[in-house]
Structures are given as C-alpha cells and as structure tokens.
Amino acid sequence: AAGQLIYLYEQLILAPTTHDKRDSLTQLIKRRIRLFRSGQLDLLYEESRTVTSTNPQSNSPQSNTTQQQKHQRQSAQKAADNDDFRKAISRLLKATPIAPNSPEN
C-alpha cells in the first residue's frame, strides 16, 4: 500500500494540467495541495480527471517541421528588420537536418 502512495500523489497533485491558461503550474499545484489538506478529495479527484488529451497530429513530425520552418522565417525576418541581410539570407538558406540512417530509409 505504501508503494502506491507515490502514484496517488502524482495522479492527484501533479497530474497534467488542463488547457486552461489562467493559472500557472505552480498555482495549480498549490491549489491541489490546499484541496488535499482541507479534505476536499472528491473535488481534487474530479479536477485531476478533467485533463484532455492532445491531438496526435499536433505531435507529428510534420507539425514539428512546420513549426521549425515558421521559427526560421521569423528569425530571418528579425535579422532583416535589423538590416543584417547576410544573417537573414543565411537563416533562410539554412540546411535542413540530416535524416537518421535506419532500415526504413
């Protein structure tokens, strides 16, 4: 029973956050500890179960590549805004990462 205590603590107190951006992670954990200490375990349990899963496509390599390209364009634009055209061009022409060797390739 004592071995399962750490899993319960993680689930109830340190459980993943909801998509509500009003509270920081620290504020959320403090709130959950207050609920635990005041004995409001039903509310704490329900709150820990309101987590929604992320869309699998948001973690896909294609999405990650798109984000990297967007960051690369923004970085190049920032350099161009600062009249550093050499840096802007090098950021735009930056080589893509090398693919790892694997049997699938």
Backbone bond lengths (Angstrom), bond angles and torsions (degrees), N, CA, C in turn:
res aa  C-N    CA-C-N  psi(-1)  N-CA   C-N-CA  omega(-1)  CA-C   N-CA-C  phi
1 A - - - 1.446 - - 1.527 110.90 -
2 A 1.343 116.65 -36.82 1.460 119.56 -178.55 1.526 110.75 -68.25
3 G 1.319 117.53 -30.46 1.457 121.02 178.81 1.516 112.68 -68.16
4 Q 1.311 117.27 -26.64 1.460 121.02 -179.61 1.523 112.47 -84.18
5 L 1.323 116.44 -12.20 1.465 120.50 -177.68 1.530 112.04 -61.64
6 I 1.318 116.80 -39.96 1.468 119.91 179.92 1.525 110.87 -65.56
7 Y 1.320 117.71 -34.73 1.466 120.57 178.25 1.529 111.25 -69.03
8 L 1.305 116.68 -39.13 1.465 119.92 176.81 1.522 110.87 -65.51
9 Y 1.329 116.13 -41.89 1.463 120.20 178.27 1.533 110.48 -59.92
10 E 1.322 116.01 -46.34 1.464 120.33 179.77 1.519 110.99 -62.07
11 Q 1.309 116.55 -41.51 1.470 120.68 -177.56 1.521 111.37 -68.14
12 L 1.322 117.06 -43.24 1.454 119.63 -174.37 1.524 113.51 -84.63
13 I 1.303 117.66 -41.65 1.461 120.87 -173.35 1.523 111.85 -94.30
14 L 1.316 117.21 -47.38 1.459 120.79 -174.27 1.524 112.62 -101.29
15 A 1.315 117.44 18.26 1.467 121.38 -178.16 1.526 109.91 -58.08
16 P 1.319 117.14 154.04 1.470 119.60 178.57 1.524 110.91 -55.10
17 T 1.294 115.26 152.12 1.453 120.50 -176.26 1.521 110.93 -84.05
18 T 1.297 114.73 162.38 1.460 120.31 174.09 1.522 107.93 -81.69
19 H 1.304 117.64 178.03 1.461 121.48 -179.80 1.522 111.39 -83.50
20 D 1.318 117.41 8.64 1.457 121.71 178.28 1.524 108.40 -76.78
21 K 1.310 117.94 118.45 1.464 122.20 -174.34 1.530 113.02 -93.80
22 R 1.329 118.52 10.08 1.463 120.07 -178.15 1.518 111.58 -68.21
23 D 1.310 118.32 -38.95 1.457 122.10 -175.33 1.520 110.51 -107.10
24 S 1.321 115.69 145.92 1.456 119.72 172.97 1.525 107.82 -78.20
25 L 1.307 116.40 168.60 1.459 120.56 179.94 1.526 110.41 -62.82
26 T 1.326 117.41 -39.06 1.465 121.13 178.81 1.525 110.45 -62.55
27 Q 1.330 117.49 -44.88 1.460 120.88 178.95 1.524 110.98 -63.19
28 L 1.320 116.56 -38.55 1.462 121.01 179.88 1.527 111.03 -64.68
29 I 1.333 116.80 -44.38 1.469 120.06 179.38 1.522 110.53 -65.76
30 K 1.336 117.77 -41.06 1.471 120.60 177.93 1.521 110.52 -61.20
31 R 1.333 116.47 -40.44 1.466 120.25 178.83 1.525 110.46 -63.09
32 R 1.331 116.42 -43.31 1.465 119.97 -179.51 1.526 111.82 -66.86
33 I 1.323 117.44 -35.57 1.466 120.01 176.37 1.524 110.28 -66.42
34 R 1.350 117.53 -40.59 1.472 120.13 176.65 1.521 110.90 -61.56
35 L 1.329 117.10 -42.63 1.463 120.15 178.00 1.528 110.78 -61.35
36 F 1.328 116.60 -41.55 1.462 121.23 179.86 1.523 110.81 -64.50
37 R 1.326 116.53 -45.75 1.470 120.46 -177.12 1.517 111.94 -69.28
38 S 1.341 117.53 -28.86 1.468 119.79 179.72 1.528 112.14 -87.64
39 G 1.326 117.20 0.42 1.459 120.41 175.48 1.512 115.03 82.79
40 Q 1.303 118.58 13.49 1.465 121.96 -179.36 1.529 108.97 -89.19
41 L 1.308 115.56 62.03 1.461 121.18 -174.57 1.521 113.05 -69.61
42 D 1.340 117.04 -32.45 1.471 119.84 178.02 1.529 110.60 -61.86
43 L 1.328 116.00 -47.75 1.462 120.52 179.76 1.524 110.69 -65.30
44 L 1.322 117.22 -40.46 1.461 121.84 178.27 1.523 111.27 -61.93
45 Y 1.326 116.02 -43.49 1.467 120.23 179.18 1.522 110.86 -64.41
46 E 1.319 117.53 -44.83 1.466 121.13 179.37 1.530 111.05 -62.86
47 E 1.322 116.35 -40.28 1.462 119.50 179.88 1.524 111.29 -66.55
48 S 1.325 117.15 -36.31 1.461 119.78 179.43 1.526 111.65 -71.53
49 R 1.317 117.65 -16.95 1.466 122.07 179.79 1.519 113.07 -95.55
50 T 1.315 118.83 1.16 1.471 120.82 -178.69 1.518 112.67 -88.08
51 V 1.301 117.55 9.61 1.458 121.98 -178.69 1.522 109.34 -72.19
52 T 1.303 116.04 133.85 1.462 120.18 176.73 1.519 108.98 -107.43
53 S 1.282 116.62 143.01 1.457 121.52 -179.88 1.519 110.16 -75.05
54 T 1.326 114.98 152.15 1.455 118.90 176.53 1.521 109.42 -81.71
55 N 1.287 114.85 158.28 1.450 121.54 178.58 1.530 108.61 -69.40
56 P 1.324 119.34 128.80 1.462 119.84 -179.72 1.524 113.12 -58.21
57 Q 1.312 118.09 -28.19 1.463 120.74 179.88 1.519 111.76 -69.61
58 S 1.341 117.80 -24.25 1.464 119.55 -179.65 1.516 111.22 -71.02
59 N 1.328 118.77 -20.88 1.451 122.33 178.65 1.519 112.32 -102.13
60 S 1.315 116.85 9.63 1.455 120.22 -176.80 1.524 110.56 -73.18
61 P 1.331 117.91 154.23 1.464 120.61 177.69 1.522 112.66 -59.43
62 Q 1.327 116.79 -32.98 1.457 119.96 179.83 1.527 110.35 -64.41
63 S 1.331 116.50 -42.80 1.453 120.63 179.05 1.516 110.37 -65.26
64 N 1.328 116.96 -40.33 1.456 121.65 178.84 1.525 110.38 -64.18
65 T 1.317 117.41 -40.34 1.459 121.92 177.69 1.519 110.38 -64.24
66 T 1.314 117.21 -41.53 1.458 121.58 178.31 1.518 110.30 -61.98
67 Q 1.325 117.17 -41.41 1.462 120.40 178.97 1.523 111.00 -65.78
68 Q 1.333 117.01 -38.92 1.460 120.22 178.06 1.522 110.99 -64.67
69 Q 1.334 117.01 -40.27 1.458 120.75 178.73 1.522 110.88 -65.10
70 K 1.317 115.99 -40.16 1.467 120.46 178.79 1.523 110.06 -63.58
71 H 1.333 116.40 -44.46 1.463 120.44 178.31 1.524 110.74 -62.47
72 Q 1.320 116.63 -39.93 1.458 121.83 179.70 1.532 110.38 -62.97
73 R 1.324 117.42 -43.38 1.471 121.05 178.50 1.527 111.23 -64.91
74 Q 1.342 116.10 -41.76 1.468 119.68 179.62 1.524 110.97 -64.56
75 S 1.322 115.92 -39.22 1.457 120.80 179.11 1.524 110.76 -65.27
76 A 1.319 116.64 -41.47 1.461 121.14 177.83 1.524 110.69 -65.68
77 Q 1.320 117.37 -40.04 1.461 120.71 179.33 1.525 110.92 -64.79
78 K 1.323 116.23 -39.60 1.462 120.25 178.79 1.523 110.57 -63.32
79 A 1.334 116.83 -41.19 1.463 120.10 177.63 1.527 110.56 -65.01
80 A 1.335 116.98 -40.64 1.467 120.27 178.98 1.530 110.70 -66.24
81 D 1.312 117.35 -37.79 1.469 120.65 177.35 1.526 111.77 -62.42
82 N 1.336 115.97 -29.35 1.468 120.89 178.53 1.534 111.88 -91.42
83 D 1.330 116.34 16.00 1.475 123.25 178.68 1.523 112.99 58.65
84 D 1.312 116.95 32.08 1.463 121.23 175.72 1.532 106.78 -110.70
85 F 1.339 115.13 77.16 1.453 120.73 -172.04 1.527 112.68 -70.63
86 R 1.324 117.43 -30.47 1.464 119.90 177.79 1.532 109.88 -62.29
87 K 1.323 115.95 -44.98 1.463 119.91 179.09 1.536 110.70 -66.71
88 A 1.327 117.21 -38.79 1.465 120.91 179.60 1.522 111.22 -62.13
89 I 1.330 116.08 -44.96 1.472 119.71 -179.78 1.522 110.83 -66.34
90 S 1.324 117.14 -41.01 1.466 118.77 -179.96 1.527 111.12 -65.70
91 R 1.319 116.83 -34.10 1.472 119.12 177.63 1.523 111.63 -69.86
92 L 1.321 116.98 -35.13 1.462 119.82 178.23 1.520 112.21 -71.81
93 L 1.323 116.13 -33.67 1.463 120.38 -177.40 1.520 112.72 -95.02
94 K 1.303 116.39 8.83 1.465 121.49 -178.75 1.528 110.04 -56.19
95 A 1.310 116.10 134.35 1.471 121.02 -177.51 1.525 110.04 -68.05
96 T 1.298 115.31 147.22 1.458 120.13 176.45 1.521 108.97 -74.87
97 P 1.323 117.57 155.75 1.464 119.72 -179.29 1.519 111.82 -63.37
98 I 1.310 115.30 151.10 1.463 121.65 -179.12 1.535 108.69 -77.14
99 A 1.307 115.87 133.50 1.459 120.70 179.61 1.535 109.72 -72.68
100 P 1.330 117.04 140.95 1.474 119.03 178.47 1.520 110.65 -69.98
101 N 1.329 115.87 148.49 1.459 120.74 176.77 1.514 109.30 -78.20
102 S 1.303 115.78 130.16 1.451 121.26 178.24 1.527 108.50 -153.07
103 P 1.320 118.25 164.41 1.461 120.10 179.44 1.530 113.45 -60.84
104 E 1.329 117.80 -25.02 1.464 121.26 -179.19 1.518 111.89 -71.25
105 N 1.343 117.13 -24.68 1.467 121.17 -177.94 1.475 108.47 -77.07
